[in-house]
Every structure is written in structure tokens, then in C-alpha cells.
Amino acid sequence: MSVAPASTTSNLSDDDVRFIDRLRESFQRFSRELGQVIVGQKDTVEQLAICLFARRHALLMGVPGLAKTLLVSKVAETMSLAFNRIQFTPDLMPMDITGTDILQETADGRREFQFIHGPIFANIILADEINRAPPKTQAALLEAMQEQRVTVLGKTFDLTSPFMVLATQNPVEQEGTYPLPEAQLDRFMFLIELDYPNEAEEIQIAKTTTGDDAIKLAPVMTGTEIMDFQKLVRRVPVPDHIYTYAAKLVRKTRPQGETAPAWMKSYVSWGAGPRAVQNLILGAKSRAALQGSYMVRLEDVQAVAKPVLVHRIITTFAAQAEGISAKQIVERLVDEME
């Protein structure tokens, strides 16, 4: 892949250029390490890395058995980060996530409340089957995802950096699921859809997972390095026409807007908000840096358009009746923008 020479970049120092090269090499090592235990899923691994270095969160959608939980745990292992898994169930309470005050007896016989940290206090949180829990419990993640802190009984506690929530979701058609509210869906930068592996990949999965040898992955970067890379991503230059493209693309998803194409107005009841434009730009910056590019390109925005927009578009009954999905709508919008 060709990238722009350092002399043609703007707003990037020589140190930043070298740092981008280092990030690209680290990402390649990260992908190779995960490839020892995760068969296929190349796009999924890249999208998870984009979210991590953009300092955002991701929602993984797929039926059970596609290694979503394994993938997230191995991401934490290769990053030398603290990892906690929260299994969402119908009886899970908000305090089971955030923690709560417990009355404890001190050494001198007095009793006082002591805060017991919940599993949310880690670097990477796996919210497994998040739509198995009712909305009240789902909402316990909102403040943590947006503000990187939690409030319990009027007291606020900061969470450790870097911090990332990776939630898995079963298809809403399955029994015993609660659809995530739009306000919470909007907190996730990407909706990453996992599909069944092909035949060759499925054979490879059987070969690598039915033996007795456990593969230990080598860490490729530390938490401090990740935070430095996250700051670097924010400094990646974006040409003005890329900002314009991202804004126009998002505005076309709103059926009430003047720029929405006529065909879409009968298929979409609600479009994406301003946070989608932010995530398109941030995602494009992160992807450009991971690819070793010193400036955001149009192809970076197009590559992240689907995972950014698909869960922010609410389709109408007419679209569902005709079998038209939000993914197809986004693909058509991107094609028409070219």
C-alpha cells in the first residue's frame, strides 16, 4: 500500500510520522497474534482496533458460537490490559456492574460503609449478551461509556484508562432479548456484524480448538502505549472535503431532511445524529493511522460508514416487509455518494 510521503503531510511533525509507522507495525503484530486463535474475522479484528485507538466502544452482533467472547478476551490479552467479563442475564442488577457500598466492621469495632468495586473497573469490559438484561441494567453502562466514570449512591468514581466496552448482542429475533434503546446504541461507535465462517475456516477452527494445547498470546503493547496511540489518532489531518463528505452522508440518512433521496423516505423512519459524523471522522482517522497513512482519505470514511451508520438508522415497516435492511440502505447511500 502506498502512503503519502512525510513531506506532503500537514499538521504532523516528524515524530508523529514515525509514530504512525510504529502504530501500523504494532497493529500488524496484533493481527498476527490474534490470528493464532481467531480463524478468519480479519475485518472484525481491524474494526475492533479502530474503535480502541479512537477511544470508542463497539457492539458485536452474531448468533452464539462465533467466538465473540474469545475474541474480546484475546484482544485484552495481546494488549496487556485488565479484562472483566459481565454476563448479562434477566436478573442482573445495576449494582452488579458498578459495585455498591457494603457495611463493614473496622479493626477498632466501628462500622462504616466501604465501596466494593464492580466488574466495570477494568480496561476492557465484555458486556456479554447485553440484550439479555432489562433496560434498567443496560442503562448502568451509559455513564461509564460516555464519561468514563460511574456514580453510586451520590459518589463518583473514575474508571481506569484506557477504557473500552465491547458488548455482544444476540439477534433481537431470538427469544428472551430486550432491544437496546436508541440512546444506548448511539454510544457504540461501531456495530460489528459477525457471520458464519466459510467451510475452510470452519475446518481450521475444528483443528485448532479440539486439541489439548492452549495457545498463549504475547502482548504487543502496553496501556501507556495505547493511550499515546489514541492521542496520535486525534492528530491525524483531515482534508476539508472529507468533513463535507461525512456530514452530507449522515444528513442523507434523515428522511425529513431536504437532501434525503426520495427512495429512502419510505424505508427509514429515523436517521443518524451528529454523533455519527463525529464517529465517521474518528473512525477514518484511526483506520488511516492503522493503515500507515499520514492523512485521512475518502476510502477510510467509506470503510467505516457501514459499522458507524447501520445501528443508527431505524427502518420502517415497509422496509422490513420488503426485506430491506439498514445495511443495504447504507451501502446504497455510499454508492450514490461516489
C-alpha positions, 0 to 999 in steps of 0.5 A: 500500500502506498502512503503519502510521503512525510513531506506532503503531510500537514499538521504532523511533525516528524515524530508523529510520522514515525509514530504512525509507522510504529502504530501500523507495525504494532497493529500488524503484530496484533493481527498476527497474534490474534490470528493464532486463535481467531480463524478468519474475522480479519475485518472484525479484528481491524474494526475492533482496533479502530474503535480502541485507538479512537477511544470508542466502544463497539457492539458485536452482533452474531448468533452464539458460537462465533467466538465473540467472547474469545475474541474480546478476551484475546484482544485484552490479552495481546494488549496487556490490559485488565479484562472483566467479563459481565454476563448479562442475564434477566436478573442482573442488577445495576449494582452488579456492574458498578459495585455498591457500598457494603457495611463493614466492621473496622479493626477498632469495632466501628462500622462504616460503609466501604465501596466494593468495586464492580466488574466495570473497573477494568480496561476492557469490559465484555458486556456479554449478551447485553440484550439479555438484561432489562433496560434498567441494567443496560442503562448502568453502562451509559455513564461509564461509556460516555464519561468514563466514570460511574456514580453510586449512591451520590459518589463518583468514581473514575474508571481506569484508562484506557477504557473500552466496552465491547458488548455482544448482542444476540439477534433481537429475533431470538427469544428472551432479548430486550432491544437496546434503546436508541440512546444506548446504541448511539454510544457504540461507535461501531456495530460489528456484524459477525457471520458464519465462517466459510467451510475452510475456516470452519475446518481450521477452527475444528483443528485448532480448538479440539486439541489439548494445547492452549495457545498463549498470546504475547502482548504487543503493547502496553496501556501507556502505549495505547493511550499515546496511540489514541492521542496520535489518532486525534492528530491525524489531518483531515482534508476539508472535503472529507468533513463535507463528505461525512456530514452530507452522508449522515444528513442523507440518512434523515428522511425529513431532511431536504437532501434525503433521496426520495427512495429512502423516505419510505424505508427509514423512519429515523436517521443518524445524529451528529454523533455519527459524523463525529464517529465517521471522522474518528473512525477514518482517522484511526483506520488511516493511522492503522493503515500507515497513512499520514492523512485521512482519505475518502476510502477510510470514511467509506470503510467505516460508514457501514459499522458507524451508520447501520445501528443508527438508522431505524427502518420502517415497516415497509422496509422490513416487509420488503426485506430491506435492511439498514445495511443495504440502505447504507451501502446504497447511500455510499454508492450514490455518494461516489 
